[in-house]
Amino acid sequence: MKSVKIRKLHLKKGDKVEVIAGNHKGKKGLVLEVLRKNNRAIVEGVNLVTKHIKPTAENPEGGVEKTEAGIHISNLMVLDPKTGEKTKIGRREDEDGKLKRYSKKSDQFID
């Protein structure tokens, strides 16, 4: 079985991001979930897919539902909390000596 290396990502749940490549280029949204194993993220309102729901006891009608699907993290860029523009993310220590993410555009900590 192939081992998958899970690495640290530049995205976190709750980040505002913009899609920089693909069919949804230019759309902005909030990261709902990060799937580290697949290097994907689920972004609110981006990459909507149609899912058919089977009738169950709770939902006897069944039907068709639109849900967000994962999008590769290489196609996403974090938005600067100060300016709202796309920015790269770096890591450095804060005053307490704790490693935190910061925006390379505005040089401010994110979180």
Residue frames as qw, qx, qy, qz and C-alpha x, y, z in Angstrom:
[[0.000, 0.889, 0.458, 0.000, 0.00, 0.00, 0.00],
 [0.399, 0.514, -0.020, 0.759, 1.30, 3.43, -0.91],
 [0.372, -0.558, -0.455, 0.585, 2.00, 5.66, 2.07],
 [0.142, 0.819, 0.280, 0.479, 0.69, 9.20, 1.86],
 [0.422, -0.093, -0.339, 0.835, 2.73, 11.95, 3.47],
 [0.132, -0.876, -0.451, -0.112, 0.43, 14.42, 5.23],
 [0.464, 0.120, -0.128, 0.868, 2.06, 17.83, 5.30],
 [0.069, -0.601, -0.395, 0.691, 1.29, 21.19, 6.83],
 [0.312, 0.610, 0.553, 0.474, -0.87, 23.36, 4.60],
 [0.146, 0.095, -0.057, 0.983, -1.22, 27.11, 4.17],
 [0.444, -0.390, -0.349, -0.727, -5.00, 26.88, 4.64],
 [0.006, 0.081, 0.838, -0.540, -7.11, 26.47, 7.75],
 [0.093, -0.624, -0.765, -0.131, -10.81, 26.09, 8.39],
 [0.148, -0.848, -0.361, 0.359, -12.39, 29.55, 8.51],
 [0.315, -0.338, 0.312, 0.830, -9.92, 31.29, 6.14],
 [0.521, 0.747, 0.165, -0.378, -11.28, 33.54, 3.39],
 [0.509, -0.204, 0.644, 0.533, -9.83, 32.35, 0.08],
 [0.524, 0.637, -0.119, -0.552, -10.00, 33.11, -3.64],
 [0.860, 0.178, 0.447, 0.171, -9.84, 30.51, -6.42],
 [0.057, -0.738, 0.385, 0.551, -6.88, 31.36, -8.69],
 [0.135, 0.299, -0.813, -0.482, -7.22, 28.58, -11.30],
 [0.137, 0.225, 0.965, -0.001, -9.83, 26.33, -12.87],
 [0.054, -0.548, -0.691, -0.467, -13.49, 26.64, -13.73],
 [0.349, -0.828, -0.434, 0.057, -14.29, 28.70, -10.63],
 [0.522, 0.071, -0.083, 0.846, -11.44, 31.20, -11.02],
 [0.033, -0.399, -0.038, -0.916, -12.13, 34.51, -9.28],
 [0.623, -0.579, -0.397, -0.345, -14.73, 33.19, -6.82],
 [0.040, 0.433, -0.619, 0.654, -14.23, 33.94, -3.13],
 [0.765, -0.411, -0.360, -0.343, -15.46, 31.99, -0.15],
 [0.460, -0.631, 0.514, -0.356, -14.86, 30.65, 3.33],
 [0.397, 0.255, -0.881, 0.004, -13.00, 27.37, 3.89],
 [0.784, -0.352, -0.026, -0.511, -15.51, 24.97, 5.48],
 [0.914, -0.289, 0.282, 0.029, -13.20, 21.96, 5.74],
 [0.210, 0.729, -0.631, -0.161, -9.61, 21.03, 4.89],
 [0.994, 0.023, 0.083, -0.071, -8.98, 17.48, 3.63],
 [0.203, -0.792, 0.550, 0.171, -5.25, 17.14, 4.34],
 [0.699, -0.095, 0.693, 0.149, -4.96, 13.58, 3.11],
 [0.606, 0.545, 0.517, 0.263, -6.11, 14.57, -0.41],
 [0.304, -0.182, 0.119, 0.928, -4.63, 18.12, -0.42],
 [0.077, -0.519, -0.579, -0.623, -8.13, 19.51, -0.97],
 [0.045, 0.188, 0.488, -0.851, -10.43, 22.01, 0.71],
 [0.037, 0.640, 0.742, 0.198, -14.17, 22.52, 0.67],
 [0.098, -0.084, -0.058, 0.990, -14.99, 26.17, 0.02],
 [0.268, 0.557, 0.609, -0.496, -18.41, 27.73, 0.58],
 [0.473, 0.749, 0.161, -0.436, -20.24, 28.31, -2.73],
 [0.219, 0.662, -0.621, -0.358, -17.41, 26.97, -4.92],
 [0.209, 0.224, -0.931, -0.197, -17.38, 23.74, -6.99],
 [0.639, 0.044, 0.430, -0.636, -21.05, 22.90, -6.45],
 [0.161, 0.096, -0.927, -0.325, -22.04, 19.40, -7.53],
 [0.712, -0.145, -0.127, -0.675, -25.46, 17.77, -7.85],
 [0.003, -0.172, 0.956, -0.237, -26.03, 14.87, -5.48],
 [0.625, -0.241, -0.494, -0.554, -29.04, 12.54, -5.72],
 [0.262, -0.271, 0.710, -0.594, -30.50, 11.68, -2.31],
 [0.345, -0.170, -0.903, -0.191, -32.23, 8.33, -1.82],
 [0.559, -0.538, -0.139, -0.615, -35.57, 8.39, 0.01],
 [0.318, 0.078, -0.818, 0.473, -35.20, 7.52, 3.72],
 [0.306, -0.608, -0.715, 0.162, -37.44, 7.48, 6.78],
 [0.213, -0.568, -0.207, 0.768, -36.42, 11.07, 7.67],
 [0.204, 0.489, -0.285, -0.799, -36.66, 12.27, 4.06],
 [0.645, 0.269, 0.711, -0.083, -39.33, 10.17, 2.29],
 [0.520, 0.808, 0.049, -0.273, -39.23, 12.37, -0.83],
 [0.765, -0.011, 0.311, 0.563, -35.51, 11.97, -1.57],
 [0.270, 0.947, 0.124, -0.120, -34.49, 14.39, -4.30],
 [0.686, 0.434, -0.037, 0.582, -31.59, 16.28, -5.75],
 [0.437, -0.859, -0.068, 0.258, -29.26, 18.39, -3.60],
 [0.516, 0.729, -0.213, 0.397, -26.43, 20.76, -4.49],
 [0.712, -0.663, 0.047, 0.226, -23.34, 20.46, -2.27],
 [0.124, 0.880, -0.452, -0.078, -19.77, 21.72, -2.36],
 [0.971, 0.087, -0.074, 0.209, -17.07, 19.34, -3.52],
 [0.622, -0.575, 0.172, 0.503, -13.36, 19.55, -2.73],
 [0.501, 0.852, -0.094, 0.123, -11.02, 21.79, -4.69],
 [0.826, 0.056, -0.204, 0.523, -7.25, 21.31, -4.78],
 [0.398, -0.810, -0.140, 0.406, -5.39, 23.65, -2.41],
 [0.477, -0.129, 0.340, 0.800, -2.94, 24.68, -5.15],
 [0.093, 0.542, 0.539, 0.638, -5.89, 26.46, -6.81],
 [0.356, -0.857, -0.369, -0.059, -6.65, 28.51, -3.68],
 [0.409, 0.312, -0.274, 0.812, -5.00, 31.60, -2.24],
 [0.319, -0.599, -0.578, 0.453, -5.65, 33.14, 1.17],
 [0.086, 0.819, 0.220, 0.523, -7.07, 36.67, 1.28],
 [0.313, 0.180, -0.425, 0.830, -5.25, 39.26, 3.41],
 [0.232, -0.645, -0.691, 0.229, -7.42, 40.11, 6.44],
 [0.169, -0.558, -0.121, 0.804, -6.40, 43.79, 6.28],
 [0.131, 0.380, -0.374, -0.836, -6.65, 44.60, 2.55],
 [0.757, 0.341, 0.400, -0.387, -8.78, 41.72, 1.22],
 [0.530, 0.655, -0.466, -0.270, -6.23, 41.00, -1.55],
 [0.978, 0.048, -0.188, 0.080, -4.60, 37.66, -2.35],
 [0.134, -0.827, 0.518, -0.172, -1.45, 37.05, -0.33],
 [0.695, 0.194, -0.672, 0.165, 1.18, 34.43, 0.32],
 [0.725, -0.656, 0.000, -0.209, 1.46, 32.96, 3.80],
 [0.441, 0.477, -0.645, 0.401, 4.60, 32.65, 5.90],
 [0.764, -0.551, -0.334, 0.025, 5.30, 31.36, 9.40],
 [0.342, 0.467, -0.448, 0.681, 7.25, 33.11, 12.14],
 [0.423, -0.362, -0.689, 0.465, 7.34, 33.40, 15.90],
 [0.180, -0.843, -0.234, -0.450, 5.24, 35.98, 17.72],
 [0.123, -0.729, 0.409, -0.535, 6.13, 37.74, 20.98],
 [0.797, -0.398, 0.332, -0.311, 5.34, 34.60, 23.00],
 [0.153, -0.466, 0.849, 0.195, 7.68, 32.47, 20.90],
 [0.652, 0.287, 0.677, -0.184, 4.76, 30.63, 19.28],
 [0.194, -0.056, 0.679, 0.706, 4.91, 29.87, 15.53],
 [0.396, 0.618, 0.476, -0.484, 2.07, 31.69, 13.74],
 [0.499, 0.467, 0.539, 0.492, 0.99, 32.33, 10.15],
 [0.038, -0.677, -0.084, 0.730, 1.40, 35.83, 8.74],
 [0.587, 0.758, 0.284, 0.012, 0.49, 37.64, 5.54],
 [0.636, -0.093, 0.229, 0.731, 3.52, 38.46, 3.42],
 [0.202, 0.655, 0.363, 0.630, 1.66, 41.38, 1.79],
 [0.281, -0.843, -0.068, -0.455, 0.65, 43.32, 4.92],
 [0.382, 0.333, -0.679, 0.531, 3.14, 41.67, 7.33],
 [0.521, -0.357, 0.323, -0.704, 0.35, 41.00, 9.85],
 [0.146, -0.079, 0.971, -0.172, -0.44, 37.81, 11.75],
 [0.596, -0.126, -0.473, -0.637, -3.43, 35.78, 10.58],
 [0.481, -0.247, -0.828, 0.149, -5.60, 34.07, 13.26]]
